[in-house]
Amino acid sequence: MRGVRNEVIRLFRLPMSMALAGRAVDDRPMQANRVPPHAYFVVSAVFHYLGPAFAVLLFARIDVLGVAWLRIAAAGLVFALWRRPWRVWRRLDAGTRRLVLAWGAVLAIMNSVFYLAIDRIPLGTVAAIEFLPVIVLAAVGARTLRNGAALGLAVAGVWLLSDVRLVAEPWGFAFAAVNAVLFALYIVLGHRVSRNPHVSGIDGLALSMLVAAVVAAPIGFLDAAPAFVDPVALAAGIGVGIASSVIPYVCDQLAMARLPRGTYALMVSLLPATATAIGIVVLAQLPTALEVAGVVLVVGGVAVHRERRAAAAAGSARQQ
């Protein structure tokens, strides 16, 4: 349990894709270094929630779980063509295979409940709730006054959001809570895969996407079937997969290779606000004053929190 908690402490600030970045992409073109790393982060932050926002628009043509499966399957196909992960699978040991299978299963269920949540409550609310479990675990592992304040801010923010939505949309809030727990587990498993000497982060992601497509098939394949006779819906589903699960992950890799960890973590704290803004622009989801306050409190909690290693370093500096 302590090992899992420590991994969450190190990674709580990171979005789903950061768990994949245990090592930089080895085969990225040299031209990528000519683009400012902040630009890669901006692209990642926008597409991280722009894809799901477009998915909500697709719900009118394809059932929610069908869209979720299309997203996973499309991303899995892209990564499969790019990385050909089956070549890696053959040389993995049993332990690594179990790890990849577990990661893919979590990915499949997490995406499914995430889409069920954003079908019922605003995107910004789901994004804010998503950060709570990792902040809680990290605060428990690194007990400082600053981290206690961060936890208080995040809990207060989620309480405001739940007070607004829990009565009107109990299922939406429940799905968002399940997604948040799975998000924390996804980070832990993804970090373990990225640190595994037998598989790189990107290849592990490619394998997990293929596993997720298989695991999610009984949940969403039949609901996705109408897309196969609707070229517009099929193209949109593929676009959602690329926008949600391919572009953000690759951009995160390129940004993390050059941005200081503290800078990246501070920028990540703005993701709930980014999701709220995209919800307003794309989905016309105008938040109430209480919802805005809740998102701001969660953003503050993520920004204020300090990792155990950073807190220890600061304490040592004061003692010198």
CORLIN-V511110 format. One record per backbone hydrogen bond with DSSP energy under -0.5 kcal/mol. NH is the residue of the N-H (numbers start at 0). CO is the residue of the C=O. E is the energy in kcal/mol with one decimal. If there is no record, write none. Layout:
NH/CO/E
NH/CO/E
This chain:
4/0/-2.5
5/1/-2.6
6/2/-2.0
7/3/-2.1
8/4/-2.4
9/5/-1.9
10/6/-1.4
11/7/-1.7
13/10/-2.0
17/14/-1.3
18/14/-0.7
18/15/-1.1
19/16/-1.7
20/17/-1.6
21/19/-0.5
25/23/-0.6
27/24/-1.1
31/28/-1.6
32/29/-1.5
33/30/-1.7
34/31/-1.2
38/35/-1.1
39/35/-1.1
40/36/-1.9
41/37/-2.4
42/38/-2.2
43/39/-2.5
44/40/-3.2
45/41/-2.3
46/42/-2.5
47/43/-2.2
48/44/-0.7
48/45/-0.8
49/45/-2.0
50/46/-1.6
52/48/-1.7
53/49/-2.3
54/50/-2.0
55/51/-1.9
56/52/-1.2
57/53/-1.3
58/54/-0.8
58/55/-0.9
59/56/-0.8
60/57/-2.0
61/57/-2.3
62/222/-0.7
66/62/-2.2
67/63/-2.1
68/64/-2.0
69/65/-2.3
70/66/-2.4
71/67/-2.0
72/68/-3.1
73/69/-2.7
74/70/-2.2
75/71/-2.7
76/72/-2.3
77/73/-2.1
78/74/-2.5
79/75/-2.2
80/76/-2.4
81/77/-1.9
82/78/-3.3
83/78/-0.5
83/79/-2.0
86/83/-1.7
87/84/-0.7
88/84/-2.2
89/85/-1.3
90/87/-1.3
91/88/-1.3
96/92/-2.2
97/93/-2.3
98/94/-1.9
99/95/-2.5
100/96/-2.6
101/97/-2.4
102/98/-2.3
103/99/-2.6
104/100/-2.3
105/101/-2.4
106/102/-2.4
107/103/-2.3
108/104/-2.2
109/105/-2.9
110/106/-2.3
111/107/-1.7
112/108/-2.5
113/109/-2.2
114/110/-2.1
115/111/-1.8
116/112/-1.9
117/113/-2.5
118/114/-1.1
119/116/-1.7
120/116/-2.6
125/121/-1.9
126/122/-2.4
127/123/-2.0
128/124/-2.4
129/125/-1.7
130/126/-0.6
130/127/-1.2
131/128/-1.4
132/128/-0.5
134/130/-1.7
135/131/-2.4
136/132/-2.5
137/133/-2.2
138/134/-2.6
139/135/-2.1
140/136/-1.8
141/137/-1.8
143/141/-1.1
147/143/-2.3
148/144/-2.2
149/145/-2.2
150/146/-2.5
151/147/-2.3
152/148/-2.4
153/149/-2.4
154/150/-2.9
155/151/-2.4
156/152/-2.4
157/153/-2.5
158/154/-2.5
159/155/-2.2
160/156/-2.1
161/157/-3.0
162/158/-2.7
163/159/-1.5
164/160/-2.1
165/161/-3.3
168/164/-3.5
172/168/-2.2
173/169/-2.3
174/170/-2.8
175/171/-2.1
176/172/-2.1
177/173/-2.3
178/174/-2.5
179/175/-1.9
180/176/-1.9
181/177/-2.4
182/178/-2.2
183/179/-1.7
184/180/-1.9
185/181/-2.9
186/182/-2.0
187/183/-1.9
188/184/-2.6
189/185/-2.7
190/186/-2.4
191/187/-1.9
192/188/-2.2
193/189/-2.4
194/190/-1.5
195/192/-1.2
198/195/-1.1
203/199/-2.7
204/200/-2.1
205/201/-2.5
206/202/-2.4
207/203/-2.5
208/204/-2.4
209/205/-1.7
210/206/-2.4
211/207/-2.8
212/208/-2.2
213/209/-1.6
214/210/-2.8
215/211/-2.9
216/212/-0.7
217/213/-0.6
218/215/-0.6
219/215/-2.7
220/216/-2.6
223/219/-1.6
224/220/-0.9
224/221/-0.6
226/223/-1.8
227/224/-1.8
228/225/-1.2
229/226/-1.2
233/226/-0.5
233/229/-2.7
234/230/-2.6
235/231/-2.3
236/232/-2.5
237/233/-2.3
238/234/-2.4
239/235/-2.4
240/236/-2.0
241/237/-2.3
242/238/-2.8
243/239/-2.5
244/240/-2.3
245/241/-1.3
246/241/-2.4
249/245/-2.2
250/246/-2.4
251/247/-2.3
252/248/-1.8
253/249/-2.0
254/250/-2.4
255/251/-2.8
256/252/-1.4
257/254/-1.4
258/254/-2.3
263/259/-2.5
264/260/-2.8
265/261/-2.1
266/262/-2.1
267/263/-2.4
268/264/-1.2
269/266/-1.6
270/267/-2.2
273/269/-2.3
274/270/-2.7
275/271/-2.0
276/272/-2.4
277/273/-2.5
278/274/-2.4
279/275/-1.9
280/276/-2.5
281/277/-2.9
282/277/-0.7
282/278/-0.9
283/279/-0.8
284/278/-2.4
285/283/-1.3
286/284/-0.6
291/287/-2.3
292/288/-2.3
293/289/-2.4
294/290/-2.4
295/291/-2.5
296/292/-2.2
297/293/-2.0
298/294/-2.6
299/295/-2.4
300/296/-2.3
301/297/-2.4
302/298/-2.3
303/299/-2.5
304/300/-1.7
310/306/-2.8
311/307/-2.5
312/308/-2.1
313/309/-2.2
314/310/-2.2
315/311/-2.3
316/312/-2.1
317/313/-1.8
318/314/-1.4
319/315/-1.0
